[in-house]
Amino acid sequence: MAGVHVSTTVNGDAVDFVCEPGEPLLDVLRNRLGLTGAKEGCGTGDCGACSVIVDNELVCSCLVLGAEAEGRKIETVEGMADGDKLHPLQSKFIEHAALQCGICTPGFLIAARALLKKNKNPTEEEIRFGLAGNLCRCTGYDKIVRAVQAAAAEMRGA
Amino acid sequence: MAYDTNYTGQKFKVVGTRPLRPDGVDKVTGRARYGADAFAPGQLVGLVLRSPYAHAKIKKIDISKAEKLPGVKAVITSADLPDLTNGDSGMYDILVNCMAREKAFYDGHAVAAVAAIDQTTAKKALKLIKVDYEVLPHVTDVDAAIKPGAPVLHANMFTDGVEPKPKKASNIAKRTEFGHGDVEQGFKEADVIVERSFKTEQTHQGYIEPHACLANVGPDGQGEMWVCTQGHFVYRNQCAQLLGIDAAKLRVTASEIGGGFGGKTHIWAEPLALALSRKANRPVKLVMTRDEVFKASGPTSSTSIDVKIGARRDGTITAAQATLRYQGGPFLGMWAELGAMTSYACYDLKNVKTVGYEVVVNRPKVAAYRAPSAPMAAFAVESVVDELAAKIGMDAVEFRIKNAAKEGTKSSYGPTYGPIGIGPTLEAAKNHPHMKAPLGKNQGRGMACGFWFNFGGQTCTSLNVTPDGSVTVSVGTIDVGGSRASMGLIAAEELGVPYEDVRCVVADTSSLGHNDMSDGSRVTFSSGMNTVIAARNAKKVLIQRAAKMWDIPEDAVTWEDGYAKPAGANAGNFPPLSLKEIAAAAANTGGPIAGHNEFVADGAGVSFATHICDVELDRETGATKVVRYTVIQDAGKAIHPSYVEGQYQGGAAQGIGWALNEEYIYGKNGQLQNAGFLDYRIPVCSDLPMIDTVILEIPNPNHPYGVRGVGETSIVPPLAAIANAVSNAAGVRMTHIPMSPPRILKALDEKAEKKAAKAKAA
């Protein structure tokens, strides 16, 4: 197997890895870098459980090749908290019981953060469409939407 | 130890509050470890080869080429899983389902498996396995499977429950019957009778986490398994039996579980991972793809149901009957039986009869899906109830209130009810503002009721007081949606310590006695009750130790608000001893302080719900949108109300997906056409409204806190509530679930044609 050598940045840290040419970024994160926060729910970009940020762009890491990470900045759920201070989305998800099993939570947090970067004060409808690429089977989304609304309000200082 | 589990009406300090869940931080930071998140030194990748045919004889499997591929460490077939089931036909079916033997019974049925050093090598090895199939005729539809001339799956299947035993093999595995009274007489007393047939398509639980395990069996015959499961003890027992390992030598640790809803109550590829590990002498990690989850785990039944109900003009139901056909995949299930039991559980009926037929077809083995079988039966029955109410000119809610079961009612499935919540949920629905809100254009409103038994089962729990006075609770029931928070609340309530001082963990199979699975909405009921008993047992020890510290008799000490106190003035004048102080002295007063209990949790309280739903119909596209939804359900007692609401909302959302969109679509070749989340579309955030909840608390007399169980009932009414709403909006009765746009358009077209024909005739 001829591996591809990749130099990239993950959650602010310089990282080097060797991967197979056809290996998804998700597999690299999980199996080579030990970052198992991003989950594989489908492997076809339909569930959003593997959501990460690549150069400020929200992507399904199962649809990005590890080799494409060369020279990019990658952000995952593991880098969301600032030391022992949770991101407001993280605390609001816990406070609002916006997770039951929690498997979709990392993807939702990453997608919600990307949404709030673009839109600081989204309506309920904007939140619902902004998170429509992420599947949750436990909550019916009600408490997720409320948690995002609460986090957005806190981040605006409202 | 003796204990009393009766409801006492005690006032609560922390139970009923909404503290943060103990696993919250792990789950929002990516630290929580799920099935696929474990790694072992030297682990191999396990993959499964699956039949592309719906029904085929396996004539020969040649694994020689795959075995020779460099990097392949083990290849297994059914030959590596000899039949050790000892005449247990249920376990034999499980064995056959895990790995096909003489025949493959469905598209996706496992026929061989490999373990290799990496994914690429394992995939190559699968391609080198040569299976010689003889393709057989197949059948996937539940009605087609019982027609004369249908391909018969098992030559030795003679319908059980029929006298005399049939002479010919068929795809009807079993017939069951429930009810009482005389329905023929009851129909004679009816002024109005409605009779209709319904169909529902197969759906999947749709948990986001695919099945995953890490199996490790050594040459000493001892094994370990890390696995996402709803019941690690059951997985251990069944895997140990199929592999011929002593249960005590197979230690199973449950990962965090990424959803199950019943689908992780059965073993699927776990025995294969263990067999591969045993053969390769290395750890094997086996993770299903989403495609495999759809094709080869356990979706729910597709069904075909006939319902007939008669009533007098005053609104009294005089007779009710139902014939229910549920397919269970290729093996005998209990699915029609559960449908037949639940059909009329909401009503107080003089004459009722339900008959269930378990049907086998060439689809994956059906597993439980949240209140298994009840949603389909409720869809059929509640649709006819609505139609009947309309025919006699009665309001749909009033009609149900008039016929609702109550305390003392002999249920349609046998037992006589104690205090129950169907009446109160209906009254709450009647008075809910949702019921009176105006509807917009093309909108319709529907409501429906639902029932689920709830379950107790075998439970074993330990509570330990640590030397610093904090408390651990070890349960053997998987936390599927926040139950560790509930156990923490219960232990804190009993001991009088802060919730934050308690940590609840799910112990592995070697650390506790057997526990049944997290199913039947049983966890907060049974592990909760066991936590109460374990805490009370620990309190007895704490009292003994305080008595020793004060040198007074045990019966002179009482426990109050987290402190041991002298029981009265005669006992002596001692300042109260906190749990922490007693714990700190434990080494000198008799050693560790613990409470424990094991039991079969009897007395689960039945649960009822009423749902109200508004839909808006797009008459051009046939698309339906749920615009408002209200869940009213009896919880008995909500230990942590946020997670009770979560169960109500989650069940409703799954029901909405089932009602409007989700279905297994099989091609003529018997292959599943939509084995992925793109084509099997579960509701996304933008598909749903907020889901309002009303928690009623009618205490279960058989639980110290009144808990009933809340997880499953919420999925029972939605199919019917939405069907009633869509039927009201469309002006035509919908009888086939899901009510996808093509089905709605067809119904609207047929209605228009009928109208046109009528106009022409006039």
HADDOCK unambig.tbl for C-alpha pairs under 7 A between the chains (distance, minus, plus):
assign (segid A and resid 36 and name CA) (segid B and resid 30 and name CA) 6.78 0.50 0.50
assign (segid A and resid 36 and name CA) (segid B and resid 37 and name CA) 6.04 0.50 0.50
assign (segid A and resid 37 and name CA) (segid B and resid 30 and name CA) 3.86 0.50 0.50
assign (segid A and resid 37 and name CA) (segid B and resid 31 and name CA) 6.51 0.50 0.50
assign (segid A and resid 41 and name CA) (segid B and resid 208 and name CA) 5.20 0.50 0.50
assign (segid A and resid 41 and name CA) (segid B and resid 209 and name CA) 5.44 0.50 0.50
assign (segid A and resid 41 and name CA) (segid B and resid 210 and name CA) 6.38 0.50 0.50
assign (segid A and resid 41 and name CA) (segid B and resid 290 and name CA) 6.83 0.50 0.50
assign (segid A and resid 42 and name CA) (segid B and resid 289 and name CA) 6.75 0.50 0.50
assign (segid A and resid 42 and name CA) (segid B and resid 290 and name CA) 4.95 0.50 0.50
assign (segid A and resid 46 and name CA) (segid B and resid 677 and name CA) 5.80 0.50 0.50
assign (segid A and resid 46 and name CA) (segid B and resid 678 and name CA) 5.89 0.50 0.50
assign (segid A and resid 77 and name CA) (segid B and resid 29 and name CA) 5.93 0.50 0.50
assign (segid A and resid 77 and name CA) (segid B and resid 30 and name CA) 6.02 0.50 0.50
assign (segid A and resid 78 and name CA) (segid B and resid 29 and name CA) 5.52 0.50 0.50
assign (segid A and resid 78 and name CA) (segid B and resid 30 and name CA) 5.74 0.50 0.50
assign (segid A and resid 90 and name CA) (segid B and resid 28 and name CA) 5.58 0.50 0.50
assign (segid A and resid 94 and name CA) (segid B and resid 20 and name CA) 6.41 0.50 0.50
assign (segid A and resid 94 and name CA) (segid B and resid 24 and name CA) 5.59 0.50 0.50
assign (segid A and resid 95 and name CA) (segid B and resid 20 and name CA) 6.13 0.50 0.50
assign (segid A and resid 97 and name CA) (segid B and resid 642 and name CA) 6.30 0.50 0.50
assign (segid A and resid 97 and name CA) (segid B and resid 643 and name CA) 6.85 0.50 0.50
assign (segid A and resid 100 and name CA) (segid B and resid 480 and name CA) 7.00 0.50 0.50
assign (segid A and resid 100 and name CA) (segid B and resid 481 and name CA) 4.30 0.50 0.50
assign (segid A and resid 100 and name CA) (segid B and resid 482 and name CA) 6.15 0.50 0.50
assign (segid A and resid 101 and name CA) (segid B and resid 257 and name CA) 6.22 0.50 0.50
assign (segid A and resid 101 and name CA) (segid B and resid 258 and name CA) 5.13 0.50 0.50
assign (segid A and resid 101 and name CA) (segid B and resid 259 and name CA) 5.63 0.50 0.50
assign (segid A and resid 101 and name CA) (segid B and resid 480 and name CA) 5.78 0.50 0.50
assign (segid A and resid 101 and name CA) (segid B and resid 481 and name CA) 5.39 0.50 0.50
assign (segid A and resid 102 and name CA) (segid B and resid 27 and name CA) 5.73 0.50 0.50
assign (segid A and resid 102 and name CA) (segid B and resid 258 and name CA) 6.46 0.50 0.50
assign (segid A and resid 103 and name CA) (segid B and resid 208 and name CA) 6.85 0.50 0.50
assign (segid A and resid 103 and name CA) (segid B and resid 209 and name CA) 6.62 0.50 0.50
assign (segid A and resid 103 and name CA) (segid B and resid 258 and name CA) 4.84 0.50 0.50
assign (segid A and resid 105 and name CA) (segid B and resid 27 and name CA) 6.99 0.50 0.50
assign (segid A and resid 105 and name CA) (segid B and resid 28 and name CA) 6.32 0.50 0.50
assign (segid A and resid 106 and name CA) (segid B and resid 28 and name CA) 6.17 0.50 0.50
assign (segid A and resid 106 and name CA) (segid B and resid 30 and name CA) 6.25 0.50 0.50
assign (segid A and resid 128 and name CA) (segid B and resid 685 and name CA) 4.93 0.50 0.50
assign (segid A and resid 128 and name CA) (segid B and resid 686 and name CA) 4.55 0.50 0.50
assign (segid A and resid 129 and name CA) (segid B and resid 685 and name CA) 6.83 0.50 0.50
assign (segid A and resid 129 and name CA) (segid B and resid 686 and name CA) 5.17 0.50 0.50
assign (segid A and resid 131 and name CA) (segid B and resid 685 and name CA) 6.38 0.50 0.50
assign (segid A and resid 132 and name CA) (segid B and resid 684 and name CA) 5.40 0.50 0.50
assign (segid A and resid 132 and name CA) (segid B and resid 685 and name CA) 5.16 0.50 0.50
assign (segid A and resid 132 and name CA) (segid B and resid 686 and name CA) 5.77 0.50 0.50
assign (segid A and resid 135 and name CA) (segid B and resid 684 and name CA) 5.95 0.50 0.50
assign (segid A and resid 137 and name CA) (segid B and resid 206 and name CA) 6.75 0.50 0.50
assign (segid A and resid 137 and name CA) (segid B and resid 207 and name CA) 6.03 0.50 0.50
assign (segid A and resid 137 and name CA) (segid B and resid 208 and name CA) 6.80 0.50 0.50
assign (segid A and resid 137 and name CA) (segid B and resid 650 and name CA) 6.97 0.50 0.50
assign (segid A and resid 138 and name CA) (segid B and resid 650 and name CA) 4.92 0.50 0.50
assign (segid A and resid 139 and name CA) (segid B and resid 646 and name CA) 5.62 0.50 0.50
assign (segid A and resid 139 and name CA) (segid B and resid 649 and name CA) 6.06 0.50 0.50
assign (segid A and resid 139 and name CA) (segid B and resid 650 and name CA) 4.47 0.50 0.50
assign (segid A and resid 140 and name CA) (segid B and resid 649 and name CA) 5.38 0.50 0.50
assign (segid A and resid 140 and name CA) (segid B and resid 650 and name CA) 4.61 0.50 0.50
assign (segid A and resid 140 and name CA) (segid B and resid 653 and name CA) 4.89 0.50 0.50
assign (segid A and resid 141 and name CA) (segid B and resid 685 and name CA) 5.83 0.50 0.50
assign (segid A and resid 142 and name CA) (segid B and resid 690 and name CA) 5.12 0.50 0.50
assign (segid A and resid 142 and name CA) (segid B and resid 691 and name CA) 6.28 0.50 0.50
